[in-house]
Amino acid sequence: MPWVYLLLAAAAFVLALKTTSPGLLAVSLLAALGLMIAGVMSLLARRLDNTSRDVSSIVDPMELRRLREQAEARKLAASSQSESSPN
């Protein structure tokens, strides 16, 4: 879709160059500017959407707390095991 905006903007610029009416010139230049901005913003939105990560991979706070508790329990188990083993 962004390429359609940019093609329409180019057509509006061509119309602005070919016309002899000052009113049509102003309208076509404003249309070209608006369509060009819309096309560029659409391209940027598409690029941002492609680089954003998957929302389903985000860990919720409860899951994060559970993972921290598991890691802490493993760390305590490993430290108690290393203290009880003779060197």
C-alpha positions, -999 to 999 in steps of 0.1 A, spaced: 0 0 0 28 25 7 39 23 -29 4 32 -41 7 64 -20 41 72 -35 29 65 -71 -2 88 -65 22 115 -51 43 112 -82 12 115 -104 1 146 -84 35 162 -90 32 155 -127 -2 171 -127 12 201 -109 39 205 -136 15 202 -165 -13 224 -152 -18 261 -161 -43 267 -133 -29 282 -101 -57 266 -80 -51 231 -95 -14 236 -90 -19 243 -52 -43 214 -48 -21 190 -66 10 201 -47 -8 197 -14 -21 163 -24 14 153 -35 28 164 -1 1 146 18 4 114 -2 42 114 1 40 118 39 14 90 41 36 67 19 67 73 40 48 69 73 33 37 59 68 24 50 82 32 84 52 16 101 57 -16 81 94 -16 89 88 -11 126 62 -38 126 87 -63 110 114 -55 135 92 -57 167 94 -89 187 66 -113 193 43 -102 222 36 -138 232 73 -142 242 71 -116 269 71 -131 304 44 -119 328 54 -107 363 41 -139 380 61 -161 358 92 -140 363 88 -142 400 84 -180 398 116 -183 377 135 -161 401 124 -183 431 135 -214 412 169 -199 404 173 -189 440 164 -224 452 189 -239 428 216 -215 440 209 -224 476 209 -261 469 242 -258 450 259 -238 478 247 -262 505 259 -292 485 293 -276 480 296 -269 517 287 -305 527 311 -321 503 347 -326 517 376 -313 497 
